[in-house]
Amino acid sequence: NAETGQYANNTVTANIISLMQGLVPDSLEQKVFANVVEKTKGEFDSHVSTGLIGIQFLMRGLTQHGAGDLAYTIATNRTYPSWGYMIDKGATTIWELWNGDTADPAMNSGNHVMLLGDLIAWCYEDLAGIRNADGAVAFRRIVLKPSPVEGLDFVDASYRSVRGVIGSSWAKTADAFTWKVVIPANASAVVYVPTCDPSSVREGDRP
């Protein structure tokens, strides 16, 4: 619906999948994404509202379209429905259903990694900012582009690629953002420093 910016029945899943699969015309992306944010915040109190399919795109979709803080809220919620709720109810694996503690056991796997969705990929690709560049093979070219979010003061991540360890370790305070990156030999990287003022960026001493 071009007027309302809604796909199908206007669920978060229908809209976020359409965005992440490149189905939305450029002129409507902001309108469609606004529906995702509005429904998540307004109807679901900033909690997850997707199932096995939508959760594969939710965290990265929110962050890459400018709502990384909302993604972080979803990741750290402790009330139902959330991953934190599972933990607080004693789960050591991912349930098949968000209400796995009350659902019919016959309909609820106790080890259903699909409902983890893109959470781990989001931690590496968006929070740490480690990505394989488009068109590159096996991290020969790397994109380092972290998305700092409100409430998270530091990230220290590394990925052992076939070319060597890729590292991204950042920390922020009220007046500074520091970031150490590690790039393996025989690879190159494009580094995006998160700042509103490019003139404030300074490169420290190389090891």
Helices and strands as residue ranges (DSSP letters): H 12-20, G 26-28, H 29-38, I 39-43, G 54-56, H 58-64, H 68-76, H 83-88, G 105-107, G 113-116, H 119-122, I 123-127, E 130-132, E 141-144, E 154-161, E 164-172, E 177-182, E 188-191, G 198-200
